[in-house]
Structures are given as structure tokens and as C-alpha cells.
Amino acid sequence: MARIYLSPPEITAQDHASVEAVLASNWVAPVGPHLTEFEAAVASSIGVGHALALTSGTAALHLALQVLGVGPGDEVICPTMTFAASANPICYLGAKPVFIDSEPRTWNMDPDLLEQALRERPGIKAVIVVHLYGQCAEMDRIIALCRKFDKPLVEDAAEALGARYQGRPAGSMGDLAFFSFNGNKIITTSGGGMLLSQRADWVGRARYLSAQAREPVLHYEHKEIGYNYRMSNVLAGLGLSQFADLGRRIAAKRRHFEAYAAAFEASDDIEMMPVPHVDDANYWLTCVTLSGGEAMRDRVIAALEAADIEVRPIWKPLHLQPVFRGCCCYGGGVAEALFEQGLCLPSGSGMSDESRGRVIDLVMTALSQRGAQ
């Protein structure tokens, strides 16, 4: 029986045709018409004026922070409950992350603790907010706080393409924002990401840096250090096809979430990640918490792995990661508890009902063994 992965790429016949058309056009160099079309399609859909397709979401965040002037000794706010890539680019630039705990309602950045940090640390250079597992943070309060304290807001929507907050698309609310098209995301270009902003000068600056900071002259002239961060035209062809299929993928992931919720409803040992606004999330990953904490979490993971099914703990808080030891963190207890109790379940848009049923049966069996341990 084939292994069931957590969130594998779903490649359709249309995706194959799209990539083959790019290859047939011979536009395989980094820049080409499909790249421009992909940028325009995403920007138009999100309602943002300018977009830049890049090799990864991490590259997009790196450029966003550089555009904002983040440098050595600066402090940048970031949630603690997120993947390390949300904080690593801060360190690329010699700056220091300041971590903020989650709030229980959405598991995203706690606005109260954000306000405390902004009051106590007036030198903060920028704020990064992350939309965790495809659900937007409490953006009204976070945006208001960033405006009040005059801090630029970078919207990490890597996991949230297609999600919304009070009618506004994820990726449209920050001063700068970005998506990820990594292989495990809701759409993929194998690797890849996209930076977005209403400000043409910021995206233009990022575009210049992303192409080795080459000056616009006939020969190769460089006055600054740049990066090889541009997405290839071939991968943009795949992105165009996948992006056109986004609505179906969100619907499939939502069906998984709802089926899991129905199956687990009668159990006292398992609780779904809260989704206050069910029509606004993109349901990238279905996440749950387990009443038995870390021991139960690890037992369920082991039971499913023995059946060749991939499940994982939710993100380990960054303030607990050895590489960030010594960094300031406001709060931390909510994220720590979520990590001890939290589990990500298989949620691929191409996963069959039969495979999902296997996952449910094995989770319930593992939970039922609690008393025998």
C-alpha cells in the first residue's frame, strides 16, 4: 500500500501540459513571458499592485527585510509558533528576532503581547506576522498596532495562499507580503515564492537585488551585493497551472478537515485546531491537539508511521530552538503547550477518502490504547 504523506504535491495532467508548453517555447531561462504572467495573475487575484516571483518564500522574506533597511543590531518581531524560515532571514542580515507567543483563538501572534513588545522596545525595526496553517492572524489589531508605533509590517502568508481575513486576501494586508510555493504548499512550483507590495519602489528594489544587483548597462556592472533569487520561467509555467486550480484544492483540503472533525467529535482525547471563520481558511494542514500531551502525541505518530503514514508534531516554538537560544520571547506558554499536544494530519488535496479513512481509524485505535499504557 502506498505511503500517505502529510502534504505532498498534487501534479495534474494540466500541470504537465503547461510545463511542456513552456519547454516547447524554449523559454527556459530565468526570465520569460510565463514568469511575467504568473506574477501578474497572483498580484491581480490578491489585489496588490506589484509582485516578484522568487526561488523561495525565504528569499522573499530576506529581500523584504533588506528593502526595509534591516541590518546588524536591529530587532525584528516574529511569532515563536512558526517554521524557522520565518526568522532565519532576520539573522542573515545580522539582526535579532524578538519572539511573540500565540493566542489560543487562532494559534497566531498574540496582539496583546505584540503591543507590550512594541511599547518596551521602541527600536524595533519591523514586525513579521505569520498566518499559521492557512488561517489568518488577528490582522485588524496587528495592523493598528504597527501603524500606532510606526513599524512596517511584513505578512508571512507562506502557508495561507487563498485564505482571507474579513474579506481581504492573505498577502494583501502587509506593507510587504509573500507566499511560498514549496512542494508541501497548497500549490507548488517545486520550490518558489513570491513577494508582493503596493509600493513599486520596494518591489523594484527587491527585483534588482534578486538578479545579482546587475546595473542596467551593456556589460556586467555591480555596485552592490545581489542574489540569484529569481524563479525560472519553467517553474512559473507550473505555477500558472497550479494557481488556476487553487479553488478546487482549497475545497479538497476543507473536506479533509471537516471529515476529520466529524470522526473525532465524540472523542474526549482529540480536539481540532480552532477555525473561527470557516469560510476564510485555506485548510493547508489539518491540525489537532491531544489531551494526553507529548506522550500521546508521540504514540499516535509512532502508530501511524508503522502503517507508513506521515504525521508530525506542529511547529516547535522558535524560542525553544537551540539556534535561537538567548533570544527574547514575550510569553511562550501557549506555543509550548500547543507543541506538546499538537499534531498535523495528512491533508493533501489529492488524498483519497479511503486513505483519509485509514488515517482516522489508526488515530482512533492509537487513542483507545491510552489506558493500556
KAJO-V869826 format. One record per residue. N is the residue number from 1. PHI is phi in whole degrees, 0 to 359 (* if undefined). D_LAST is the distance of its C-alpha to the last C-alpha in Angstrom with 2 decimals. Layout:
# KAJO-V869826
n: [N	N]
phi: [PHI	PHI]
d_last: [D_LAST	D_LAST]
This chain:
# KAJO-V869826
n: [1	2	3	4	5	6	7	8	9	10	11	12	13	14	15	16	17	18	19	20	21	22	23	24	25	26	27	28	29	30	31	32	33	34	35	36	37	38	39	40	41	42	43	44	45	46	47	48	49	50	51	52	53	54	55	56	57	58	59	60	61	62	63	64	65	66	67	68	69	70	71	72	73	74	75	76	77	78	79	80	81	82	83	84	85	86	87	88	89	90	91	92	93	94	95	96	97	98	99	100	101	102	103	104	105	106	107	108	109	110	111	112	113	114	115	116	117	118	119	120	121	122	123	124	125	126	127	128	129	130	131	132	133	134	135	136	137	138	139	140	141	142	143	144	145	146	147	148	149	150	151	152	153	154	155	156	157	158	159	160	161	162	163	164	165	166	167	168	169	170	171	172	173	174	175	176	177	178	179	180	181	182	183	184	185	186	187	188	189	190	191	192	193	194	195	196	197	198	199	200	201	202	203	204	205	206	207	208	209	210	211	212	213	214	215	216	217	218	219	220	221	222	223	224	225	226	227	228	229	230	231	232	233	234	235	236	237	238	239	240	241	242	243	244	245	246	247	248	249	250	251	252	253	254	255	256	257	258	259	260	261	262	263	264	265	266	267	268	269	270	271	272	273	274	275	276	277	278	279	280	281	282	283	284	285	286	287	288	289	290	291	292	293	294	295	296	297	298	299	300	301	302	303	304	305	306	307	308	309	310	311	312	313	314	315	316	317	318	319	320	321	322	323	324	325	326	327	328	329	330	331	332	333	334	335	336	337	338	339	340	341	342	343	344	345	346	347	348	349	350	351	352	353	354	355	356	357	358	359	360	361	362	363	364	365	366	367	368	369	370	371	372	373]
phi: [*	293	297	260	266	295	206	283	295	248	251	262	300	294	298	301	296	295	293	298	293	296	298	295	284	70	272	258	291	306	250	191	295	290	295	298	293	297	301	294	295	292	301	295	296	279	85	244	287	217	219	223	278	227	286	193	295	299	299	298	293	304	292	301	293	293	301	279	84	294	209	305	87	288	244	231	280	208	296	277	271	191	287	302	297	285	244	306	297	302	286	307	266	81	267	237	283	241	268	236	290	274	253	291	292	230	72	268	308	280	297	297	289	300	299	301	297	293	291	277	230	296	275	308	271	198	238	253	250	246	269	278	54	88	232	290	289	284	289	302	292	294	297	299	293	295	290	300	263	57	241	292	246	256	262	275	255	305	260	234	302	94	281	221	227	49	87	264	292	305	98	252	253	272	296	226	213	205	245	245	241	299	300	263	276	294	232	222	242	78	240	133	197	211	263	224	194	282	267	297	293	291	292	297	296	295	298	299	293	288	248	66	52	279	286	279	230	294	269	273	238	223	254	222	281	242	222	264	247	281	292	279	297	297	292	296	298	295	299	299	294	294	297	295	258	300	301	296	294	298	298	295	292	295	299	299	303	292	291	299	299	295	290	265	303	276	270	276	265	222	224	287	304	294	231	300	237	294	271	258	281	257	57	307	231	278	239	224	242	244	295	276	69	298	295	292	303	291	293	295	301	296	295	285	296	297	263	65	236	273	227	217	297	289	304	288	305	293	289	264	284	306	294	253	303	95	287	290	222	269	73	137	294	294	296	296	294	297	296	294	256	269	217	260	255	308	218	299	295	265	292	280	299	296	295	298	298	299	300	300	299	289	298	296	296	296	295	292	275	304	289	273	280]
d_last: [28.62	29.56	27.16	26.54	27.37	26.73	30.41	32.76	36.53	38.18	41.61	43.96	47.25	49.05	47.42	48.76	52.16	52.25	51.54	54.03	56.63	56.19	56.58	59.62	61.16	60.82	59.50	56.84	57.85	55.78	58.05	59.26	59.78	56.25	54.92	57.39	56.55	52.79	53.39	55.74	53.43	50.49	52.78	54.51	51.34	49.90	53.30	53.70	56.98	55.95	53.21	52.70	50.55	48.88	46.65	43.52	42.36	42.05	45.73	46.58	44.96	46.66	50.00	49.45	48.91	51.89	54.05	53.20	54.35	51.09	51.73	51.02	49.96	49.31	46.18	44.53	41.90	38.83	35.49	32.54	30.19	31.70	32.08	33.95	37.00	37.77	38.52	39.62	43.17	43.71	43.38	45.58	48.39	47.84	46.57	43.49	40.72	40.02	36.65	36.03	32.74	31.68	32.32	29.65	31.98	32.17	30.18	33.59	35.83	36.30	40.07	40.22	38.93	41.23	44.14	43.27	43.19	46.48	48.14	47.08	47.74	51.07	51.29	48.47	49.92	47.82	44.72	42.27	40.28	37.53	36.69	32.96	31.43	34.70	35.20	38.12	38.00	40.04	43.21	45.89	44.88	44.17	47.52	49.33	47.96	48.97	52.43	52.75	52.02	53.82	50.98	50.66	47.52	45.89	43.72	40.87	40.45	38.92	36.10	38.26	41.17	42.11	40.37	42.61	42.98	45.32	47.23	47.47	45.97	43.51	45.69	48.72	48.02	48.02	51.13	49.59	46.65	44.97	42.81	40.81	41.23	38.64	37.14	34.03	36.09	37.27	40.50	41.11	44.02	41.68	42.08	44.23	44.65	47.36	48.89	50.63	52.99	55.98	57.86	59.79	60.54	56.89	55.98	59.21	58.36	54.90	56.57	58.98	56.28	54.13	57.02	57.64	59.81	62.79	66.02	67.98	70.73	71.80	70.51	67.08	67.29	64.41	64.72	60.99	57.77	56.16	53.20	52.72	50.58	52.24	50.46	52.24	54.27	52.34	49.01	50.74	51.71	48.08	47.35	50.13	48.75	45.17	46.42	48.39	45.18	43.21	43.34	41.83	38.98	38.18	38.28	35.89	33.35	33.74	33.07	29.74	28.83	29.98	28.19	24.84	25.65	26.57	23.46	21.08	23.32	21.56	18.08	17.37	14.81	17.45	21.02	23.89	25.98	28.89	32.13	34.89	37.58	36.32	39.58	39.80	36.68	36.70	32.95	32.78	28.98	26.60	24.19	21.37	19.27	15.63	14.80	11.59	13.90	13.80	10.10	9.90	13.33	12.70	9.90	12.55	15.25	13.89	13.45	16.96	18.48	17.60	19.65	22.40	22.03	22.71	20.90	21.21	20.55	23.58	26.26	25.49	28.09	31.18	31.62	28.44	29.81	31.40	34.60	35.21	34.44	37.06	37.86	38.31	35.74	36.37	33.18	30.00	27.28	27.07	26.78	24.20	21.92	22.58	21.70	18.31	17.50	19.86	19.74	22.80	22.81	25.42	28.67	31.56	34.68	35.06	31.61	32.04	30.67	29.11	27.23	26.10	24.86	22.74	21.17	20.52	19.02	16.57	15.60	15.12	13.09	10.67	10.62	10.18	6.78	5.68	5.54	3.80	0.00]
